[in-house]
Amino acid sequence: MLVFRVVLICVVCAQTSGCAPSPAFLAKQALVEKTTPVCVDERDCAAKWHAARDWVTNDAGFPIRTASDEVIETYRGLPAQDPRLIVRVIKVPIGAGRCEIRIRAYCLYDFGCIPNPTTAALAFNRAIGQTVP
């Protein structure tokens, strides 16, 4: 019984400590949220959406599968076999004719993505945020 408890405690500790995000990761995620591009009118949204599509075409790991006025999405790689980024960009209305342009970048590779999804999201936010009509 004692051995079981020790093993159980070790398993719980390993699972909880390994899953906690680092402070650096949390700070980078907060920066992604803080720098989410916002378009302020129809002309600005059209320019930023066009720039978002160009960014996905040039910087995502896979070709675009879906492109509409609200969603840009790439194809997906084979699970656990490809470190390239899968990207989904959505336009989210936030009122008064304004929209946020949000990116989700990830991969299905067990050993990490190339490039890092958070770094890619920051690059996307900077590029789209600097776009002017």
N, C-alpha and C positions, 0 to 999 in steps of 0.2 A: 504494500500500500504506500509506503514511504517513497519507493522508487517511482511509482505512478505520479505522486504529487510533485516530485522534483522534475520529472519529465514534463508534466503539464505546465508548471511554472516557467520552465525554459522555453517551451513552445509559445506560450502567451507573451513572454518578454520579447522573444525574437520577432514575433508578428507585429507587436505594437511599436517596437522601436524601429523596425525596418520600414514601416509605412509612413512614419511621420515626415512631412516635408521639411526641408531645411529652411532656416530663416532667409537665406539668400534666394532660394526658389520662391518663397512667399513674397519677397520684395520685388522680384522680377515679374511675378504674376500681377502684383498690384500696379506695377508700372504699365503692363499691357492694358489693364483696365483703365488706368488714368489717361493713356494716350489713344484710346479708341477714337478713330476718326468720326467726326460729325459733319454732315452736310446741312446747309442752312436754307437752301431753296432748290427749286427744280433744276436750275442750271448747274449749281454747285454739285448736286447729287449726281447728275448725269456725268459730269467730269470725273468725280471721284469713283463712280461705279465703273466707268471705262478704264480708269487707272487700276482699279481692283482687278478687273478681268485681265489686263495686261500683266499685272504682277503675278497672278495665278498662272498665266500662260508661260511666263518666263522663269518663275521661281519655285513653283510647286514641283513635286517629284513625278506627277502623272498628268496626262492631258485632261482637259476639261471634259466632263461628261454631261453636265447640265449647266446651262446659262440662261437665266431669265432676268427680269427686272428686280427680283427679290433674292435670288439664290445663284451662286456660282459654286460648282462642286466638281471635284476631280474624280477620276476612276480610283479604285482601291487596288492595292497590290495583294499578292498572295499572303495570307496570314503567316506571321513569324518568319518570313523569308525575304523581306525587302525593307531596307531602312529609309527609303524615300518618303517624303511627306505626302500625306493625303490632306487635302484642304477643302474646307467648306466656308464660304463667305455669305453672310446674310445681311440684308438691309432691314433695320428695325426702326419703325416710326417712334419718335419720342415726343411728338406734339409740335404744334405751331409750324408745320411744314418741314420740320427737321428730322433727320434720321441718323442713327449710328450705323456704321459699317463694321460689323464684327467678323473676326476670323477665328476659325478653329483649325489648328494644324496638329496632326498626329501621325503616327505610323503604327503598324502592327508587328514590328520587328521586336523580338524579345530582348535584344541587346542595345536598343536605343535608336533614335532617329538621326538622320543626316539631311539637313542641319537640325539642330535642336529646335523643337517646336516653339518654345517660348522665345528664343532668339529670332526665329522666322516671323512670329507674330509681331514682335517689336519692329522689325524691319518693314513689315507690311504697314503697320500703323504709321510709322514715320513717312513712308513713301506716299501713302494715300492722304495722310494729314497735310502734306505739303502741296498737294495738287490744288491748283486754282483754275477756275473756268476761263 
